[in-house]
Amino acid sequence: MAFTGLTKLALSSVFAFGLVAGTAKAADDLTLQLKWVTQGQFAGYYVAKDKGFYEAEDLDVTIKPGGPDIAPPQVIVGGGADVIVDWMPSALASREKGVPLVNIAQPFKKSGMMLTCRKDTGITSPADFKGKTLGVWFFGNEYPFLSWMSQLGLSTDGGPDGVTVLKQGFNVDPLLQKQADCVSTMTYNEYWQIIDAGLPAEELIVFKYEDQGVATLEDGLYVLESSLEDEENVDKYARFVRASMKGWAYAAEHPEEAAEIVLENDASGAQTEKHQVRMVGEINKLVDGSDGILDMDAYQRTVNSLLSGGSDPVITKAPEGATTTVVTDKL
């Protein structure tokens, strides 16, 4: 069979298109390790994935939930993630211990951490903590608390002149069962668990770390320092941060839809719509319209707080190289 010139041209065009299609660049893979389980705390990332914001940046993002036995710094060192969500006290403590984490963006402007106490304990101010039992989360979450107690001059070894630290699970049972006078809570989560359990707000007194001047930065985005040596990685991180902040902006505008997206991604089925809608609303107050750029004044306050631990500070010297703007400069 003979082909005309026009037919040959058409066939060659089809063949060329096939080659181009076959060699089209695949989206860049990126794995994000969350600090905790799937919930409204991470709504911006789930929204960015659901709404195609990552796809629009040529990214194929995998979001890995955390949990009580998952330490994000260990995950990234082990190659299980490209980016992690972590609190700055944990990240800086990890860096001093040899894990070279670098903050590339800071979606959360404010801290949501509090101590919530029963009024019937007689506690009216931090001065009343002396001799009391306080519930504290560990696995890296204890650092802001330890720094605060050091600044108050309170030993955490118990006794009448110090505080007794109760290693708190990720629930509020010690307060409900009167095993502790105060427990650690977040504005967006555990505080409302207490309310929902039947202990009304008028029977509680809360001490926000922000109000006490001991707040430290939470839920930043961290990578390993060595990965920033590759310009392609820096570009990928910038696209990731840009899309993530679009996700956070969308969550602020559509909190109920954002909560629904979170629920759709909750494989455990443990979350409720009421709690997640409320959580997204509270989280939006902490993100507070952030553009993802780290406020260096807030960073310095965090460092100062962690250094001011007397004989037992969270970190022993001012960090070097713990933050970078090479990613957010590209936003």
N, C-alpha and C positions, 0 to 999 in steps of 0.2 A: 504494500500500500504506500503510495507516495503522499508526502505531506507538502501542502502549499507553504509558501513563505509566511503567510499570515498564521497558519496553524502552528508552524514551528515556533513562531514568536510567542504565541499563546502558551504553548507547552513549556517553553523555556521560562516564561513568566511564572507559571504554576510551580515549576521545579525550583525556581529561585525563591518563591514565597515559602515553599516547603522547607527550604534550608533555613530561612530566617526564622520561621515559626519554630523549627526544631531546635534552634540555638538561642531562643529568646531567654534573656536572663531571668532566672527564678528570683522570687522575693528573698530578701535576706532573713535568715532565721535569727530569732532572739528569744532567749528564755529569761523570764522574770520570776524570781523567787520572792513570794510575799512573806511578811513577818508573822502572819497569823492566818487563821482559816478564812475561807471565802465569806466576806461580809462587807457591809457598806463602807468600812474603813478603806477599802481598795476600789471603790466604785468607779473612779476615773479610769482605771486600767481596763476593767471589764467593759465599760461603756465605749472606750476607744476601740476595743476589739470588735464589739458587737456592731458599732456604727460604721465600721470600715475605715476608721481614721488611720489605723496601722497599715492596712492594705493600701491606702492612698499614698502612704510614704514608702511603699515597696517593702513592707516588713511582714513577716510571718511570725507573730508573737505567740509564744506558749506561756501561759500564766500558771505557775505552780503554787497551790495553797501551802501555807505553813501549818504549824500545830505545836503542841506543847513539847514535842521531842525533836523539833526541827530548828536548828540554829542557822540562820541565813549565812553568816560568815563562813561556817564550815561547808555549807553547800557550794558556795562560789569557789572556795579553795579547792574543793573536790571536783570541780568542773561541771557541777550540776546546774549552773546558772551563769548568765552573762551579766545580769544586773540584779541587785537585791534591794528590797525595802528594809531599812533598819533604822533604829533610833540612833542619834549621833553619839550618846554616851557609850552605847555598845560598840559602835563602829570605831570610835577613837580608842576605847580600851582594847579592842581587838588589834588595832593598828600598832599600839604600843607593845603588844604581845607578839608582834611579828606577822600579822595578817595585813598586807598593804592595801587596805581599802581607801578609796578616794570618793568623796562626795562630788557627783557630777550635776546634781540638781536637787532642789528642795521644795517640793510641792506644798508641804505643810508649813505655814507661817507661825502657828501657835501650838502650844502644848495642850493636850486634853487630859493630862494626868492630875489626879486628885487623891487626897486621903478623905474618906467618908467615915464619919464617926457617929455613934449613937449619942444623942444628947443626954440620955440617962446615965452616961459614964461620968458626967460632970465636966467634960472637956468643952472649953469655950475658946481656947486659943492654943497655939503650938506650945506655949509654956506649960500647958496641962498634960502634955504627952509623957512627962516624967513618971516612971513607975507603971506605965500602961503597956498593953500588948497591941502591937500594930502588925497588920497583915501586909506582907510584902511579896511581890512577884520576883522571881529570880530569872535565870537564863538570860542575863543581860539587862533585864528591866529594873534591877535593884539599884543601879548606879545613881540615878537622880535622887532616890530616897536616901541612900547612904551619904551622899553629898549634903543633902538638907540637914540630916541629923548631925553631921560634923559641924555645920555652920551654927546649929543650935547648941552645940557643946554637949550633946547627949550621946552617951555610949550606947551601942547596940548589943551589948552583952548582958542586958537585963539588970535586975537590981533596982532598988528604990530611986537611984539617981540617974538611971538610964531608961532605955526602952527594951522591952522583950520583943524580938522579931519572930513572928510566926510565918513560916514559909507558906505562903498562900497559893493554893491551886488557882486555876483560872476560873474562879467562881467567887461568890460572895457568902458562902455558907458560914465562915467563921463569924461574921457580923450577925447574921440571922440567928445563929445558934449561941451567940454571946461567948464565943471562944476568943474573940478579939474585940478590943474597944473601937478600933478603926480598921478599915481595910483599904487596899489600893483599888481605885476605880478609874475608869475613863469617862469623860463627859458624855461620850457617845455610846457607851456599852454597859459596863457593870453597875453604874449608878442607877440606871433604869431597871436593871435586874432586881435591885433592892426594892425599888418602888413597886415593880410588878409582883414582888413576893409578898407585898402587903405592909411594908414598913413605910409610912408616909413621910414626905419631905419635911414636915414640921417636927418630926422626931429625929431628924438628922442634922448634922452640921458638917459642911464640906470645906476643905482647905485646898484651893486650887494652887498648883505649883506656880502658875503664872502670877497669881496674886501675892504669893510669898516671896517672889523675886528669885526663885530657884528653878524656874522652868528651863528645860533643855530641849533642843530641837528633836522632833520625832519624824518618822516616816520620810526620810530622805532616800535618794537613789544613789547607790554605791556600786562601783566596779573595782576590779583589781588594777592597781597602778600600771602593771606591765601591759595591759590591754590598750592603754591610751597611747602607746608608742606607735600603734598602727593607725594611720590616718583614715583608713576605711572604717575601722571600728569607731573612731571619733565621729565620723559622718553618720554611721548607723545609730549611735547613741543619740545624736542630735535629732535625727528623724523620730526616734522613739520618744524622746522627751517632748518634742513638739506635738506629736500625736496624743501623747498622754495628757498634756495640759489642755488640749482640745476636749479630751474626755472629761476632765475635771470641770471645765467650763460648761459642758453640756449637762453634767450631773447637777451643777448649781442651778441651771435653768429648768431642769426637769427632774427633780429629786424622786418623785414617785416612779417615773419610768426607769431611772437609774437603779432604784431599789428592786424593781422587777427584773432587770437584767442581772443583778447580783443573785437574786433567788434562782434564776434560770441556770446559773453556773454553780449553784450549791449542790454538789453531788451527795452531800450527807443528808440533805433534806431537813437539817436541824433548825434552820432559820425560819422566822415568821415574818409575814409581810409588815405587820405593825411595827415590830422592832427594827426591821431594816429601813423602813421609810423614816423612822425617827432617827436612826443612826446616820443615814445619808444627810439629813438636815443638820445634825450636829457636826458632822465631818466637814460640811461645806463652810461652817464658821471657822474651822481651823485652817482650811485651804485659803479662804478669804480672798478669792480672786488672784491667787498667786500666778506669776508667770514662770515659775520654776527656778528662777534665779536666786541663789543663796544670798541672804542678807548677812553681810560680814559682821555687822554689829551683833546680830543674834548669834552668829557663830562664836564670836569672841565671848559673849555672855555665857554660852554653854561651856566653852573651854575654861573660863574663870571659875565657874561653878564646880566643874569637875576637879580643878586643881586645888580648890579651897577645902580639902578634906582633912586638914590638920596632919596628924601622923599617919593617916591612912587614906590618902586621896585616891580618886578613881583613876586618874592619870598622874604621872609624876613629873612630867615636863610638857611644855607647850608643843603641840604636834607640828611637824613640818611636812608640807606636801599633802595634807589630808583633804584639801579641796582643790578644785580646778575650775576655771571658767572656759576651758577650750571647747566644751560641749555647748554650754548656754550662749557662748559668743556666736554660735551658728544659728541660733533661733531667729 
